Amino acid sequence: MYRKNVCCFIFTDNLDFLGCVRIDNGQYQCVQGGIEEHEQNNIVEAGLREIKEEIGLLPHDVELVQEIPPPNGDPTVFRYKSKSLRKKYKVIGQEQRILLFYAPRDIIQKVVVIPPKNLKARREFERVEWVSMAELCEKCPPSKAHIFKLVNELALPIARNYLKITHKNPL
């Protein structure tokens, strides 16, 4: 069984993506987390909650572009295995739903990687930085590399089109 998860790829006007550097291994990932029971039908709510918990940004700080559908409609391509989750949740790994968000470049100044105590969330990241999608793919955990590569192929054209339509950057 795979735990349902949301993963938020946040990009800026020059197509850099937010790379979150993990405290435990220095690898890059995106904001992500489990989809809670009451969020099963609203993954955007789950994504915005995770963004707030993990990096302190509020819903008005980011703009949802769209969910990135899996190729051929097969959600299993967004699965990865995890030994730590096997122990914690008794699952094989996670099946991710991918959300694509836009944020202005300077929003990084508002990022807080130490969650407020009232959220009761543990700190996951040492820091965040804007990086190319290629660098994000290079530095992500090996177990998620296939997902990041797919998102690279699927999300970049969508992000480019979004920037063109919204006139945020005349690519």
C-alpha positions, 0 to 999 in steps of 0.5 A, a space after each residue: 500500500 502507498 500513502 497518498 502524498 502531495 508534492 508542490 513544485 514552486 517556480 518563479 518567472 525565470 523558471 527556477 524552482 524552489 529547492 528545499 535542502 533536507 537537514 538529514 541528508 542535504 538532498 533537494 526536494 520540494 515541499 511535500 507531505 501526506 494528504 490528510 483524510 479530510 483533504 482527499 477531495 481537495 489536494 490544493 488544500 493539502 498542498 497549501 497546508 504543507 507549504 505553510 507548515 514546511 516553509 511558512 508561506 501563506 496561500 496568498 504568497 503562491 499561485 496555483 497553476 495546476 495539478 500535473 497529471 501523470 502520463 497516460 493517467 497512470 498515478 503509479 508513475 508518481 510512486 516511490 518506495 521508502 524504508 522510513 515510511 515503511 516503519 512509520 506508517 506501515 506502507 511501501 512508500 508514497 504515491 504523489 499528486 503533483 501541484 505546480 505553483 508560481 511565486 515571485 522570486 523575492 518571496 524566498 525572503 519570506 520563507 521560514 524553515 523553522 515551523 512555529 511551535 503551534 503547528 507541531 511540525 518538525 523542521 525538515 529543511 536546512 535552507 531553500 534556494 531557487 535552482 534550475 529544474 536540472 539541478 533539482 533533478 540532479 540533487 533529489 533523492 535517488 528514490 524520487 529521481 524518476 518522478 522529478 524527471 517526469 515533472 521536468 518533462 511535464 511541468 516546464 512547458 506548462 510553466 512557460 505557457 503560464 508565464 506567457 499568458 500571465 505576462 509575468 515573463 516574456 519568455 
